[in-house]
Amino acid sequence: MTETAFNLVDEPWIRVLQPDGTAAEVSLRDVLLRAHTFADLGGELPTQNIAVLRLLLAVLHTAFSRMDETGAQAPLEEPDDAIERWVSLWSCGALPEEPIVQYLEQWHERFWLFHPTRPFGQSQTAQQGTQCSAAKLIGELSESGNKLRLFPSRTGEGKTGISYAEAARWLLYLNGFDDAALKPHIPKEQREGKIALAWLGQLGFVYAKGKNLFETLLLNLVLLQPDHSLWGENCPAWERETPRSEELRVIPLPDNQAELLTLQSRLIWLNREGETVTGYGILCGDSFDPKDTFAEQMTAWKKVEKKNTPVYYEPRPHEPGRQMWRDFSNIFMPAPRAAGFNQVPGVVRWVAALQRNHFLTKKRYMQFATVCNRYDSSQKSAVTDVLGDALTMQTALLDELGVPWQKRIAEEIAKCDAVAQEIGILAGRIFIAGGGDSEEEKQVRRAAQEKWYERIDEPFRRWLYAIDPETDTVDGERLTEWITAARRLALQLGQEYMEHAGTNALFGRKIVDKNGKKQLYAAPRAYSWFRKRAYEIYQGSDEK
């Protein structure tokens, strides 16, 4: 690159959704200053939107840790300063122009997508890395160097080259979500880290969504650490004196949000011809030990318990086909340390703190969303799917008033899980009674359980949405309505399996179990047991 081209501050490249549902491309400056006028980000993939969101949050963390809403220099010195800064920004209803413009002008030179020595988000070292085509850069195609998609979403010029604007979006995505198919380019003795998924690919994203992009940005702008102390001095990637250049480098977990949000998991160099990006070079970049990385504010967590090893937490990717509400306890219920300490996502803890301190509107509904790439199970060498879900509820469920309801919701989810087990048993027994074998029965059980979760999904979401901790008692009418509805749905699904049982299953047959005893498998007997269990699980109404 011998000349500068395409400055991200000035040129339109970030895709947004407008209130009427139409899409537009805007510059970095405009997306921040007009965030209150946009409904959301509108990139090609939800995971791409996450990568862009984190860039925007890095700018905000850096600018507003140094300046107040007027643009005056006012570094955060105490935790209370951070809370006051956030409240001032939220009260504005839009991001203030002066500090945003001032910050972006100060670092304008670092935002050139193409630059002789320091292109944005790139490293000259990657010119000697693995060379890939534009098709590999485009996450929609998810194409490896050795395999071509049978039905690609693009063909021709749109596949062999892309615009600068689109390349900038995929650059962020690739840095965060790249698969683990790369091969190292340095000798083994020089490698500090191992080939692994880029950092964002290891996470199970959880983030808060507001009524517009401004609210989404502010709700995810977590200005305090989990222990309520200030973060370290913010240092996004573009502010470093020298860009990253070492392959497979292990670094300490960043102590500030801007550095973490702009982590260079990959060293990338875009190749261009004229006004088109035709491919890129890539190497594995920075990484750190994922254990107890609680500086990361936008992921679900899982507890890891191993023999002779202290308990630790690591990011937990979302499971395919698993509805978000089934993980309610893991995402929304921080248990006391005495009970094992359930680590909830940082953004959830932050929104809960805002609610407890009455910084959010009373009786406000809040949507939390999940996003995650699914990679092939063994080598993690390709993206096979993008997973996502969302859950809407009153923010009051997150404060002290909502604690009793949190416990009740967790109990009702446990009942849903119990019914899923019973539905699986019912379907399996009817299958065996009709002549099926034990190996296929496992698949039949799993399919029946998934059918139950699909059946209960929308009703559960409506019930959760309707809960008002201020007026609804945990043992009152709201709960009774739910128990009645859930039991009715369970019995209906059981009845459907009974009705489709077939003649052989109705008469049944005897099977010798592992203890050598004969057991009768018959649809009526299985259904009678299921009804009994359904009433045991869902007690609390007079319906028969």
Residue pairs with C-beta under 8 A, 6 or more apart in sequence:
1 114
1 115
1 116
1 119
1 272
2 116
3 114
3 116
4 112
4 114
4 115
4 116
5 112
5 113
5 114
5 164
6 13
6 112
6 113
6 114
6 164
6 165
6 168
7 108
7 111
7 112
7 113
8 27
8 28
8 111
8 112
8 113
8 120
8 168
9 27
9 28
9 29
9 104
9 108
9 111
10 27
10 29
11 27
11 164
11 165
12 24
12 25
12 26
12 27
12 30
12 165
13 25
13 27
13 28
13 164
13 165
13 166
13 168
13 169
14 25
14 26
14 27
14 28
14 31
14 41
14 43
14 52
14 169
15 23
15 24
15 25
15 41
15 42
15 43
15 44
15 169
16 23
16 24
16 25
16 26
16 31
16 38
16 39
16 40
16 41
16 42
16 213
17 23
17 38
17 39
17 40
17 41
17 42
18 24
18 37
18 38
18 39
19 37
19 38
19 39
19 212
21 39
23 42
24 42
25 165
26 34
28 55
28 56
28 59
28 104
28 111
29 100
29 101
29 104
31 38
31 56
31 213
32 56
32 59
32 60
32 95
32 100
33 94
33 95
33 97
33 100
33 101
35 94
35 95
35 212
35 213
35 214
35 217
36 93
36 94
36 95
36 212
36 213
36 214
37 212
38 212
38 213
39 212
39 213
40 49
40 209
40 212
40 213
40 216
41 49
41 52
41 53
41 213
42 49
43 49
43 52
43 169
44 138
44 139
44 140
44 166
44 169
45 139
45 140
45 173
45 386
46 371
46 386
46 388
47 139
47 173
47 176
47 177
47 200
47 371
47 372
47 373
47 386
48 139
48 169
48 170
48 172
48 173
49 371
50 176
50 200
50 205
50 207
50 298
50 371
51 169
51 172
51 173
51 175
51 176
51 177
51 200
52 169
52 172
53 207
53 216
53 217
53 220
54 172
54 176
54 200
54 261
54 262
54 298
55 172
55 261
55 262
56 217
57 217
57 220
57 221
57 257
57 261
58 234
58 236
58 257
58 258
58 261
58 262
59 100
59 103
59 104
59 236
60 95
60 217
60 221
61 221
61 223
61 231
61 234
61 236
61 256
61 257
61 258
61 261
62 103
62 234
62 235
62 236
62 239
62 258
63 99
63 100
63 102
63 103
64 85
64 89
64 99
64 221
64 223
65 75
65 76
65 223
65 231
65 233
65 234
66 73
66 74
66 75
66 103
66 234
67 73
67 74
67 99
67 102
67 103
68 74
68 85
68 88
68 99
69 85
69 88
69 89
69 92
69 96
69 99
70 96
70 98
70 99
71 96
71 98
71 99
71 102
74 81
76 82
76 85
76 223
76 230
77 230
78 230
79 224
79 228
79 229
79 230
82 223
82 224
82 230
83 223
83 224
83 357
83 359
85 223
86 218
86 221
86 223
86 354
86 359
87 359
89 95
89 96
89 218
89 221
90 218
90 359
93 214
94 214
95 214
95 217
104 111
107 238
107 239
110 118
110 120
110 238
110 239
111 120
111 238
112 118
112 119
112 120
113 119
113 120
113 164
113 167
113 168
113 171
113 270
114 164
114 270
114 272
117 124
118 243
119 269
119 270
120 168
120 238
121 171
121 172
121 175
121 237
121 238
121 264
121 268
122 171
122 243
122 267
122 268
122 269
122 270
123 243
123 244
123 245
123 264
123 267
123 268
123 269
123 283
123 285
124 243
124 245
124 269
125 245
125 246
125 247
125 267
125 269
125 283
126 266
126 267
126 268
126 269
126 280
126 281
126 282
126 283
127 269
127 281
128 185
128 281
128 283
129 185
129 247
129 267
129 269
129 281
129 282
129 283
130 145
130 182
130 183
130 185
130 281
130 282
130 283
131 271
131 279
131 280
131 281
132 145
132 279
132 280
132 281
132 282
133 143
133 145
133 160
133 278
133 279
134 159
134 160
134 161
134 162
134 167
134 277
134 278
134 279
135 141
135 143
135 152
135 154
135 159
135 160
136 143
136 144
136 145
136 279
136 280
137 162
137 167
137 170
137 171
137 174
137 277
137 279
137 280
138 154
138 159
138 162
138 166
138 170
139 170
139 173
139 174
139 177
139 383
140 153
140 154
141 149
141 152
141 153
141 154
141 159
142 149
142 382
142 383
142 384
143 149
143 152
144 181
144 381
144 382
152 159
160 278
161 273
161 276
161 277
161 278
162 170
162 276
162 277
163 275
163 276
163 277
164 272
164 275
164 277
166 277
167 270
167 277
171 268
171 270
174 198
174 266
174 268
174 280
174 282
175 198
175 264
175 265
175 266
175 268
175 285
176 198
176 199
176 200
176 201
176 265
177 197
177 198
177 200
177 201
177 373
177 383
178 197
178 198
178 201
178 265
178 266
178 282
179 197
179 201
179 375
179 380
179 381
179 382
179 383
180 195
180 196
180 197
180 375
180 379
180 380
180 381
181 379
181 380
181 381
181 382
182 195
182 282
182 283
182 284
183 195
184 191
184 195
184 247
184 248
184 284
185 247
185 283
186 247
186 248
190 248
191 247
191 248
192 248
192 249
192 250
193 248
193 249
193 250
193 284
193 287
194 248
194 287
195 248
195 284
196 202
196 284
196 287
196 380
197 375
197 380
198 265
198 266
199 263
199 265
199 287
200 265
201 373
201 375
201 380
202 290
202 315
202 317
203 296
203 298
203 299
203 315
203 317
203 372
204 299
204 300
204 315
204 316
204 317
204 318
204 370
204 372
205 298
205 299
205 369
205 370
205 371
205 372
206 298
206 299
206 300
206 331
206 345
206 347
206 348
206 368
206 369
206 370
207 216
207 220
207 298
207 347
207 368
207 369
207 371
208 216
208 219
208 220
208 347
208 348
208 351
208 366
208 367
208 368
208 369
209 215
209 216
209 219
209 367
209 368
209 369
209 390
210 216
210 217
210 218
210 219
219 347
219 350
219 351
219 354
219 366
220 297
220 298
220 347
220 350
222 257
222 297
222 346
222 347
222 350
223 230
223 231
224 230
224 231
224 350
225 231
225 295
226 294
226 346
226 349
231 255
231 256
231 257
231 295
232 254
232 255
232 256
233 256
234 256
234 257
234 258
234 259
235 256
235 258
235 259
236 258
236 259
236 261
236 262
237 243
237 244
237 259
237 262
237 263
237 264
238 262
239 258
244 264
244 267
244 285
244 286
245 267
246 285
247 267
247 283
247 284
247 285
248 283
248 284
248 285
248 287
249 285
249 286
249 287
250 286
250 287
250 288
250 289
251 286
251 287
251 288
252 288
253 260
253 288
253 289
253 293
253 295
254 260
254 263
254 295
255 295
257 295
257 297
260 295
260 296
263 286
264 285
264 286
265 284
265 285
265 286
265 287
266 282
266 283
266 284
266 285
267 282
267 283
267 284
267 285
268 280
268 281
268 282
269 280
269 281
269 282
270 277
270 279
270 280
271 277
271 278
271 279
271 280
271 281
272 278
290 314
290 315
291 304
291 312
291 313
291 314
292 312
292 313
292 314
293 314
293 315
294 313
294 343
294 346
296 315
296 346
297 345
297 346
297 347
297 350
298 345
298 346
298 347
299 315
299 316
299 345
300 315
300 316
300 318
300 327
300 330
300 331
300 345
300 370
301 313
301 314
301 315
301 316
301 330
301 343
301 344
301 345
302 313
302 314
302 315
302 316
302 330
303 311
303 312
303 313
303 340
303 342
303 343
304 311
304 312
304 313
304 314
305 311
313 343
316 330
317 372
317 374
318 324
318 327
318 370
318 372
318 387
318 389
320 374
320 385
320 387
321 450
323 389
323 453
323 457
324 331
324 368
324 370
324 389
324 390
324 391
325 391
325 413
325 457
325 460
325 461
325 464
326 413
326 416
326 417
326 453
328 391
328 406
328 409
328 410
328 413
329 342
329 410
329 413
330 342
330 344
331 344
331 345
331 348
331 368
332 344
332 348
332 397
332 398
332 406
333 342
333 344
333 406
333 407
333 410
334 341
334 342
334 343
334 344
334 349
335 341
335 342
347 368
348 368
348 398
351 360
351 366
351 395
351 398
352 395
352 398
352 399
354 360
355 364
355 395
355 396
355 398
355 399
356 398
356 399
356 400
360 366
360 395
362 396
363 394
363 396
363 468
363 470
364 394
364 395
365 392
365 393
365 394
365 395
365 465
366 392
366 393
366 394
366 395
366 398
367 390
367 391
367 392
368 390
368 391
369 388
369 389
369 390
369 391
370 387
370 388
370 389
370 390
371 386
371 387
371 388
372 386
372 387
372 388
373 383
373 385
373 386
373 387
374 383
374 384
374 385
374 386
374 387
375 381
375 382
375 383
375 384
376 382
376 384
391 461
391 464
392 461
392 464
392 465
393 464
393 465
393 467
394 402
394 467
394 468
394 469
396 402
396 468
396 469
396 470
397 405
397 406
397 409
397 467
397 469
401 469
401 470
402 469
404 469
404 474
405 467
405 469
405 472
405 474
407 474
408 474
408 479
409 464
409 467
412 460
412 479
412 482
412 486
415 486
415 537
415 538
416 452
416 453
416 456
416 460
416 486
418 537
419 452
419 456
419 486
419 490
419 534
419 537
419 538
420 449
420 452
420 453
421 449
422 490
422 530
422 533
422 534
422 537
423 448
423 449
423 451
423 452
423 490
423 493
423 494
423 497
423 530
424 445
424 446
424 448
424 449
425 445
425 526
425 529
425 530
426 448
426 494
426 497
426 526
426 527
426 529
426 530
427 444
427 445
427 447
427 448
427 497
428 441
428 442
428 444
428 445
428 448
429 521
429 523
429 525
429 526
430 497
430 498
430 501
430 505
430 523
430 526
430 527
431 440
431 441
431 444
431 505
432 438
432 441
432 509
432 511
432 521
433 501
433 504
433 505
433 506
433 508
433 509
433 521
433 522
433 523
433 526
434 501
434 502
434 504
434 505
434 523
435 504
435 509
436 444
448 497
451 493
452 490
452 493
455 489
455 493
456 486
456 489
459 485
459 486
459 489
460 486
463 478
463 481
463 482
463 485
466 478
467 478
472 478
479 540
480 540
480 541
483 538
483 539
483 540
483 541
484 541
484 543
486 538
487 534
487 535
487 537
487 538
487 541
487 543
488 543
490 534
490 537
490 538
491 531
491 534
494 527
494 530
494 531
494 534
495 527
497 527
498 523
498 524
498 527
501 523
505 522
505 523
506 522
506 523
506 524
507 522
508 520
508 521
508 522
508 523
508 524
508 525
509 520
509 521
509 522
510 518
510 519
510 520
510 521
511 518
511 519
511 521
512 518
512 519
513 519
